[in-house]
Amino acid sequence: MRCASMFCQQMNMDAPGIYSKGLLVCFWVPLLLSRWSGVRGQTPEIIQTPETLSVSAGEEFTLNCILKGSGRPGGVRWYRGPDRNQPAIYTQKDSSPRVTRLVPESPTDFSITISNVRPEDAGTYYCVKYKKTSGTEVEETAGKGTVVSVIATPSQPLIQAPLSRVEAGASVTFNCTSDRFSPRDITVTWLKDSRPIYPLRTTVRPEGESISYEVWSSVEVQLNKEDAKSQLICQIEHNTLKSPLKQRFSLGNVLRVPPNIRVEIDPPPPVHLNNTVTVTCNVENFYPNDVTVAWLENNKSEAVTDEPPVQHWDGTSSLKSSLVVKATEERNLSIFTCLVRHNSQPLVNKTATLIIRSYAEGIDSTDRSEGDMTVFIIVAVVCLLLVVLVVSIIYLIIARHQKGKDPTSVRLHESEKTSAATNQEPDPNNVTYADLNFEKAPEKSPRQVVEISQQSEYASIQAAKPPANDENVTYADLDMVHLSKAPKRPAPKPEETSSEYASVQVQGK
């Protein structure tokens, strides 16, 4: 200002004619100089909005930065985070392809837009004004910052399984991972054929605050034969998802069911000489359908054609391989071996021996069998007859024993009639019998009446009422009763060799 005043005074003295022009210059120069000094002394201010911002991954967001005041010359830059040593996401000379300035030529508006937002874009953004000092730029002022959080959906789950197959009955561990999601809360569920199974553990990393997270979950599954068609599902739920994310894995990809092997000979040995024989190798219930079959006859390879495999409802398969041979004498006691290789596993073998018999041996065996059958039938019949005979004897003994218990029973024994005097043949019409009658009679001695007729002879014994001394007849016994037809005579003589008699024995109680 002093220089300007001196300049005006000198100008008036040297050129009074141009007083009016000098006066105008002297008025504007001090005003301009005072304006310049006021501008250079003002500190610029940055207004940054908004304070917080939430955006979904894949979208775009805008950060506002308005510069108030001029300050010293220098550029404006944008940083994510407080570290000024990291590369800026935007400068007036360089920027990321996803970052654009809203008003490119504005000296006060330095707002930017970031497109195709990623989880790593989350953080606190700062708009920074720089000034030049001694040829270098230093920070002059900065905005308060804008906190940006990115809502990121989890990535598609990935199931990690064993690299090689395991046999049915073994337990297998599966892992499921998903990453690049935010916020941190997430739920992992395991399903086997729509049935939930509990995981061994589920971990979300990192533990603290982060721009994005990763989840890791594991489960143990015991495989069985029916799992060839089963599916394992890893399901993830997050608040950024409209429906759960699912990843499916077929348990058949890691399952191996070894085959059951049987070797059969049809017809069964021993077989007749020169008959056609089929040797069949049954390879049953294996998974996967990866099997090869080979034949050996007495350790010599035989070429065969296998039937197509048959698949069962549970996903397993079965296969038949047959070898047709003729039962020659040279093949007697030959050993046939079926070699099976399943799913690149070691060979498994089963054997069968062919036994051949000649035609003569067959006839002899047939005759022997028929003779054995005849003997068996005869023995069976004899045993049956013996059983019937024994039963009959037992029945008769029991019947006689029961009859002998009757107190009024009479035992009659008839001996063969002998006669030394005559050789008269017995008349078949004659009937000999004994009759015992126990009736009430007058109290007198018993009478014996013997009547003999032409057609019948009998002995009749009648017993009167027992006396008062309580004696009773317990039984009557006729021994050696021999009645025959003879002329009437008063009484038999003792000296005759042939006699007939009746004996009655009375026994007191």
Secondary structure as GFF3:
##gff-version 3
##sequence-region A 1 509
A	DSSP	alpha_helix	2	14	.	.	.	ID=ss1
A	DSSP	three_ten_helix	16	18	.	.	.	ID=ss2
A	DSSP	alpha_helix	19	40	.	.	.	ID=ss3
A	DSSP	beta_strand	45	49	.	.	.	ID=ss4
A	DSSP	beta_strand	52	56	.	.	.	ID=ss5
A	DSSP	beta_strand	61	68	.	.	.	ID=ss6
A	DSSP	beta_strand	76	80	.	.	.	ID=ss7
A	DSSP	beta_strand	99	101	.	.	.	ID=ss8
A	DSSP	beta_strand	112	114	.	.	.	ID=ss9
A	DSSP	three_ten_helix	119	121	.	.	.	ID=ss10
A	DSSP	beta_strand	123	133	.	.	.	ID=ss11
A	DSSP	beta_strand	136	142	.	.	.	ID=ss12
A	DSSP	beta_strand	146	151	.	.	.	ID=ss13
A	DSSP	beta_strand	158	160	.	.	.	ID=ss14
A	DSSP	beta_strand	166	167	.	.	.	ID=ss15
A	DSSP	beta_strand	171	181	.	.	.	ID=ss16
A	DSSP	beta_strand	187	192	.	.	.	ID=ss17
A	DSSP	beta_strand	195	197	.	.	.	ID=ss18
A	DSSP	beta_strand	201	205	.	.	.	ID=ss19
A	DSSP	beta_strand	213	222	.	.	.	ID=ss20
A	DSSP	three_ten_helix	225	229	.	.	.	ID=ss21
A	DSSP	beta_strand	231	237	.	.	.	ID=ss22
A	DSSP	beta_strand	245	250	.	.	.	ID=ss23
A	DSSP	three_ten_helix	251	253	.	.	.	ID=ss24
A	DSSP	beta_strand	255	256	.	.	.	ID=ss25
A	DSSP	beta_strand	260	266	.	.	.	ID=ss26
A	DSSP	beta_strand	271	272	.	.	.	ID=ss27
A	DSSP	beta_strand	276	286	.	.	.	ID=ss28
A	DSSP	beta_strand	291	297	.	.	.	ID=ss29
A	DSSP	beta_strand	300	302	.	.	.	ID=ss30
A	DSSP	beta_strand	310	311	.	.	.	ID=ss31
A	DSSP	beta_strand	317	326	.	.	.	ID=ss32
A	DSSP	three_ten_helix	329	331	.	.	.	ID=ss33
A	DSSP	beta_strand	334	342	.	.	.	ID=ss34
A	DSSP	beta_strand	348	354	.	.	.	ID=ss35
A	DSSP	beta_strand	356	357	.	.	.	ID=ss36
A	DSSP	alpha_helix	359	404	.	.	.	ID=ss37
A	DSSP	beta_strand	410	412	.	.	.	ID=ss38
A	DSSP	beta_strand	431	438	.	.	.	ID=ss39
A	DSSP	beta_strand	448	452	.	.	.	ID=ss40
A	DSSP	beta_strand	456	463	.	.	.	ID=ss41
A	DSSP	beta_strand	476	478	.	.	.	ID=ss42
###
